[in-house]
Amino acid sequence: MHLAALPWHEHPLRYTEALLSQRWPLLLDSQADGRWQIIVANPRATAVLTTSGWQFDGWPGADGDSFAVMSALQAWGNAASQAHATADHELPFTAGVMGYVGYAAASEKGLPGRRADDWPLATLAYYDQGIALDSATEQAWLWASATMSAPDWQAWQAICQQPPAPSTLGFTLHEPFHALTNTQRYADDIARIHELIRAGDCYQVNYTQAYEAPYSGRLWSRYGELRGLARAPYGAYWALPWGELLSLSPEQFIGIEKRTLTTRPIKGTRARGGNAAEDHAEASALSASAKDMAENIMITDLLRNDLSKHARTGSVRVPELCALKSFGQVHHLVTTITATLQDSASIADVLRDAFPGGSITGAPKKRVMEIIEALEPSARGVYCGMLFYWDVQGRVDSSITIRTLVAQAGVVRTWAGGGITLDSTWQSEYAECWSKMGAVMETLSHQKLPSQNT
């Protein structure tokens, strides 16, 4: 493996901008106590799933769902890059598959089909060159596969250290964001969910809505503002040939490290207060909320079951239940669930059989996914799927693609939602959506938008 030190920069924007002219640049940006930022570009091979099927570039391809293709691409790429499962200078990632699997992509057998939108259902790429920034030691490292020739390695170093060109593609909204679900439809759908809960069909349904606005320019030009606003542990930006994906997710989906599985579902939200006293009051109210704790515990049980499918018997644990965590715009209740992976279990199977995440579906999963498809007027697409990396050493980390925007063909889209129980009112749930994404939409609009606290 090629490895070289780079000058330290406090945040990853400087190096990401240097790579924006390269193919498929991707930033995984961990804030909120995260140690590493990872930036990659120029994937060796890619796989893109649309409603017409798979499109492969740079490798022969494979049959199967997103998780089977992910596994095949990982094996092919490791062989082609001569990547080996050995630790390299403590770097978090030196070769492997990165990408997203959208909510609309098929997963565990027997779960209902989901509607697609105008984005690919899944996008996977094998990367073997990139940059890693270590905030713990304030060091930056440039790396590439051992198969890269000496001249190409010299060229890669020059590319990564070049000053970013001044951007002429600032991002502008031509109209404010508007909700694709009107308030009457939203209220009617919450009432219908209440009927289904009373009838015993389900216990909790994660109901979401979409927002859109016309734009011009490049979404990346606003990433720095949004990054500071959200302070998300799972920030990401991916420039793809057809559009841009920007995620400010606070929620881990599945992590795998040395055969230990971890998931951290979020249920329970309060907006941050305008001053210290208000902020403390909001946090205290969330910690004391029986409704929010009940939502979280329902999903904890669901995810304990999902992890147990591939965990050693008796290894599933809940070391942290309904812990209060504070982010840039909201307080959340976050639970941590761990388990030990069975020796015979495959990473692809673990991801497949837990996808999509229980916190963004509800309980019981299969039935609430049917309800979601019947009620929500807009397809979720990329939203509520997962964004992930899987490296040559078998390390995996992934987020649920909430607090996420996609920009394509002059339209930028985002979503927000929450868990609906019998204690929910449509007014409070509608306001919670705004707590999660309102500040982001206002920042992009450069203006205060009409209150959503209906």
Secondary structure, 3 states (H helix, E strand, C coil): CEEEEECCCCCCHHHHHHCCCCCCCEEEECCCCCCEEEEECCCCEEEEEECCEEEEECCCCCCCCHHHHHHHHHHHHHHHHCCCCCCCCCCCCCCEEEEEECCCCCCCCCCCCCCCCCCCCEEEEEECEEEEEECCCCEEEEEECCCCCHHHHHHHHHHHHCCCCCCCCCCEECCCCEECCCHHHHHHHHHHHHHHHHCCCCCEEEEEEEEEEEEECCHHHHHHHHHHHHCCCEEEEEEECCEEEEEEECCECCEEECCEEEECCEEEEEECCCCHHHHHHHHHHHHCCHHHHHHHHHHHHHHHHHHHCCECCCCCEEEEEEEEEECCCEEEEEEEEEEEECCCCCHHHHHHHHCCCHHHCEECHHHHHHHHHHHCCCCCCCCCCEEEEEECCCCEEEEECCCEEEEECCEEEEEEEEEECCCCCHHHHHHHHHHHHHHHHHHHHCCCCCCCCC
